[in-house]
């Protein structure tokens, strides 16, 4: 197949890092692959992920070529508008296979409104078109500031369906949000674990030392629950001797808040690195003894930081919610999704006190992650879904035509005749036995 792979590709993009590896594997499987960057701006000074494949930017590319020249257009969709601004024009230009890296894309939606100068009327209209008239009060509440909690927004207006309904096929990284895609995507939907390329981190066990290091990586926003970890550490004599290291971008406001909390609870070993390069991240993972990858609410389809913790051979603490809840129970340490500090504290105390538990669980987690989260397996899953998408096109085309005729005749969608017609079409287009 000839595949156009749409992705942010600047070096800062973790989706771009995954894309470089998966596109390479698809090419190795015999496909012709070109990369189409979807960032809002094309800054010549911005470094890109290394690749031998052709790379274009959507603003300087004739999007009419997508439908004419490619068998499949794979669009990576995340919740950051500046990184994904081009996906809207691309979804309009050709049938696409959407990879939904986040199940919550309200921030992408609001960014689209802001950067395109669209007002509250368009905001409400898109939400009602996606979720029906019953969603109107939630639309008003969120845009007027009455609904600020991300968990509540995710519950009522994740906006996943807003773009999934424009895709010909869709891929999720966990089962918990696949039904949202299946409800609106006309073509095939599949679930496969996130690809997380292995880093240069030496696999566990960590080096023997007297002071253990607990590490959290990623963007340090409040839903990462770092404050809960600090409270857990400060309330335990067994944990106060540990170092808690934060590795990833952090605002000055959040840094000040967390440092003040550490002082308040009497925890003296908080180390905040902030944003780091890949080499430094590798060193920090090598220095870690325990990884903490908590989220509340869970907004992403999968977590690169949790996957990297497992790949590094370190025991990893996660919430029993969303993607994290679907990880094998014997390979991570799960606490309740509400993140109770007492339960978190006891879990960390158990890990700190048991060298063999840390070593054995980390070793098993790394083995699973290497087998499950690699780019070759992910490329095979994308290939299988892409082939199903291409095969389903005749059925979808006939279904759209017949559906339009039935609608013109006044037949409601819930009429039993519609279900019988759909079942007949499925039989007509079923693959012949080999």
N, C-alpha and C positions, 0 to 999 in steps of 0.2 A: 504493500500500500504506500501511497504518497501521503505523508502526514505533516500537517502544519501544527507545531507545538507552540501554543500561546502562553506566555509566562512573563512576569517581571524577571529581569536577568541581570540587574545590577548586583554587585558583589554583596551589598547589604541585605539582599533578599534570601531568606532561607528557602522559600519556594523555588527561587532561581537555582539554588544549590542542588536541590532535589531534581529539578528539571534537567540540569546539565547531565546528571548521571543517568536518568531514565531515558532521555533522548539518545544518549550514546548507546545504551543497551538496545533500544528499538532499531537504531541503525545497524547494530551488530546482528540483529535478527533478520536483516535483509530489506528493511523498509527505507524509503527515501524520506528523510526528515529535515525540515527547515524550522528554525526558531523565529517566532514573531514576538518581539518585545511589546508589552502592553503598558509600560509606565506612562504617566501623563506627559513627562518631558524627556527629551533625548539629549542629555548633557554629555558632550564629547569627553569631558574630564572625568566622568563617573566610570570607575573600573567595572568590568563585566566578569562573569564566571567564564573560565577558559573552556573552549569547545572548538572542535574541528568542523562543526556543522555551519551551514549558512545562517546568518543572523540578520534580521531586519527589524526596523521599528515601525509600528503601525501608522504613525503620522506621515511617514514618507513611503508608504507601501500602498499599491493599488489593491484595495480590499476586494474588488471584483474578481481578482485572480483566485480567491479562496474557493469559491464555488466551482470555478472552471478547471482548476489545476490540481486540486487535492481531493483524495478520497475521504479523508477524515480531518476535521479541525478540532484539536483538543485544546480546551480553554481552562486554564487554572484560575480558580476564583477564590479570592481571599477577602478579608474585611478591611483592606487599606486602599482607599480611593487613589491616592497618588501612584501606588504601585499597579493598580488594576483599571485605570481610567479607560484603556482601550477596549476592554472586553465588551462594552455596550455596542460600539460600532461593529465589532467583529461578530457578535451574536446576531446582529441585523443582516450581516453580509452573507452568511452561509449557515447551513445546519451544523451544529456543534455538539461535541461531547464535553460536558462540563464536569470538571473535577472540583468538588466542593471541599476546600481545605478547612472551612469554618462552617458550622451549622448556623451561626448567628452572623448575619451580614447587614445588620441595621446601620452600622457605621459606614459601610460602603454605600448604602442607599442614601444616607444623609449627605455624604460627600458628593455623590452624584448630583443631588439637588443643589447643594451650595455652589459647586464649581460651574454648574450650568445656569445659575441665576434663577432657579425655579422656586416658587414660593409655597406657602402652606397649603394652597389649594391643590397643587400638584402632589404634595406630600400626602394629603388625605385621600386624593383620588387614587393614587397608586396602591395605598394600603387597602382601601375598600375593594379595588379591582382584584387584589390578591386574596383577601380574606373574607370579603363580603360585607354587607352593611353593618353587621354586628360589631365589626372592628372599628367603626367610626369613633366611638368614645375613647378607645385606646389611642387612636391617631391623634386626637385632640389633646389627650393627657400627656403624651410623650413630647409633642412639639411645644406645648405650653409650659413644660417643666414640672408638671404635677407628677409625672412618672419618671424618676431619675435612676432608680435601681436597675442595673443591667440584667439582673436575674428576672425581674418582673417584665422588662422589655423582651427578653429572650423567650419568656413563656408565652407572651401574647403576639409579639411582632418580630420574630427572628428574621423575617424577610427572605429566608432561604427559598421559599416557593416563588418569590418574585422573579428570580432569575432561572430557577430550575424549570419553570414552565416555558422558558424560551429555548431550552436545550432539547436536542433530539435524543440524547442519551445522557446518563449522569452516573458519576462515581462518588461514593462516600467512603470515608476511612473508618467508620464504625457503624454498628447496626442501629444505634440509638436515634440517629436522625435520618436513616434511609427511608422510613415511611413518608417523611416530608417530600422527598424527591419523587418517590413512587406515586404520590397523590397527584402530581401535576406534570411530570415528564411523560410525554406520550410514548417514547421509545424505551429501550432496555435500561435498567438500573442495576448496578452491581456494588458490592462492598468488598474492599480489600484493605489490609493494613497499610498505614503510611510507609513510604520509603524513607529510610534514614541512613544515608551513607555512613559507613564506619569512619571515625576520625583516627588521628594518629595516636590517640590515647593508649598508653600501654594497658593491656587488659589486667584486671585484678588478679590476685588480691593486692590491695594497697600496701605500701611499705609499712613495716612495723614502726610504731612511734608511740610516745607516751600521751600526746595530745591529739585527739581525733578531730577531724574536720567534717562538718556538715555543710553541704553546699546546695544553693539554689541558683539556677541559671535562667536567663531570659529577661524580658522586659519587666522591670519591677513595678508593676501597677498593683493597686489594692487587691484585685481579685486573685493575686498569687498567694495571698494569705501569709506573707512574711511576718506580719505582726503577730499572728497566732503562733508561729514557730518561736519568735523571740519570747513571747509569754510562756510558752512551754519550757524553754531553756532556762529562763530566769526563775522559774518555780521549782527547780530540781537541783539539789546539791550534786547529784551524779552527772548532770548535764552542763553545769556552769563552767566546768573546766574545758569543754569543747570550744572550738572555734566555729562560728557560723559565718560563712563567706557568701556574699551576694555578687554574682557575676553577670552583668548585663546592664543595659541602659536604665537610668533612674533619674527622675526629676529632682531638682534641688529641694522642692517641697516634700517629696516622699522621703528623701534621704534624711532631712531634718526630723520628720515625724518618726522614722524608725530609730534614729539615734536617741531621740528623746525617750521613746518607749523603752529602749534597752537600758538607759540610765534609770528610769523609773522602776523597772523590775529587778535591777541589780545584775544585769548580764553585761560583762565587761569585754567579751571577746567577739564583738560584731565587727566584721571587716567588709567594707563596701568597695568593690573594685570599680563599679560602673561599667561602661561599654569597653570591651576588649577586642583585640584582633584574634584570628583563629589560632595562632601559635600560643597566645596567652591562655585562651580557652582550653586548649589541649593540656597545658600545664596545670591549670586549675582542676580539671577533671582528674588528672593524675594524682593530685594532692588530696582529692576528696576521699573520705571513707564512707559517707552516707549521702545520698542525694534525696532532696525533698522537692517534689513536683506537685504541689497542691493547687487547686483552682476552686473557687466558689464565687460566682457561678461558673460552670463549664460552658465556654462559648465556642471553643475550637472543635474541629472534627477529630483531631488527634494532636498529640503533644510531642514536638521534637525534643524538648528538654527531658521528658520522661523516657523517650526512646534512647536518647544519648546516655542517660544514666544507666539504662540496662546494658547498652552496648559497651560502656566503660567497665562493666563487671562490678558495679557498685550496687548495694541494696538500695532500692528506691521506694520512698514513701509517697503514696498517691491517695486521692479521695476515691471513695466508692461511688462514682457518679460518671455519667457520660462515657467517653472513650476510656477513661482510666478504670472504670468499673468493669470493662470488658477485657482488660489484661488478665493473663492467667493468675489465679489466686495464689499459687505457690511460688510465683516469681517476683512479686512486688508485695509491699506491705500496705494494706488498704485500711483507711480509717473512714468513719462515716462522712457522707457528703456534706453534712453541716459543719464539719471541722470543729469538733469538740476539743478544746485545749487539753483537757485531762487525758483523753484517749491518745492524742498526739504525743503528749509527754510520756505516757507509759510505753508507747511503741518505740520512741527514740531511746528510752532507758533500756529497753530490751535489746535493741541493736547495739548500743554502746557497750553493754555488759557481755556480749557474746561474740567473740572473734570468729568462731566457727560458723555461726549463723550468717554473719556478714559475708564471709568468704564463700560459703557453699551456695547461698542464694544468689550472690552476685555472679558466680561462675555459671550457674544454670540459666540465669537471665541473659547473660551475654550469648550463650549458645543458642538460645531461642531467638534472640534478636538478630543474630547473624543469619540464621536460616530464614526468618520470617520477614525482616524489614529491609532486605537487600534490593538493589535496583533491578537485577535480572528478574526476580519474582514479580516485582511491581510492573515492569515492562510487559511481561507475559499477561498479567491481568488486564492492562490497558489494551493490549492487542486483542484479547478475547472479546472484550466489550466493544471495541471498535468494529470487529468483524460482525458482531451481533447487530450493531447499529446499521452497518451497510446492508446486511441481509434484511433488516426490518423495514427498509425504506419503501419497497413496493406496498407492503401491508399498510404502512402509515399513510401513503399517498391515496390508496383506495379508501381507507377509513375516513380520511379528511373529506374526500369528495362525497362519499355516501352520507357522512355525518352532516355535511352542509345541506344536502338534499332533504334529509329527514327533518332538519331544523326548519328549512323553508316550508315543509309540509305541516309544521306545528307539532311534531312528535317530541315530547319532553325527554330529557336525557335519562330520567329514571324509569321510563317505560320499559317493561320486560322485553319488548321487541328489540330494543337497542342492544340489550345483553345477548339476545339470540343471534343477532346479526354479527356482533363482535366475535362470538364463539365460532360462528361459521367461517368468518374471515381467518381466524387463527388456524383452523383446520386446512383451509385452502392454501395458506402460505407456510404451513409446517414443512420443515425440511424432509426430503424423501429419505427413506431408510437406506443405509449403506449396504 
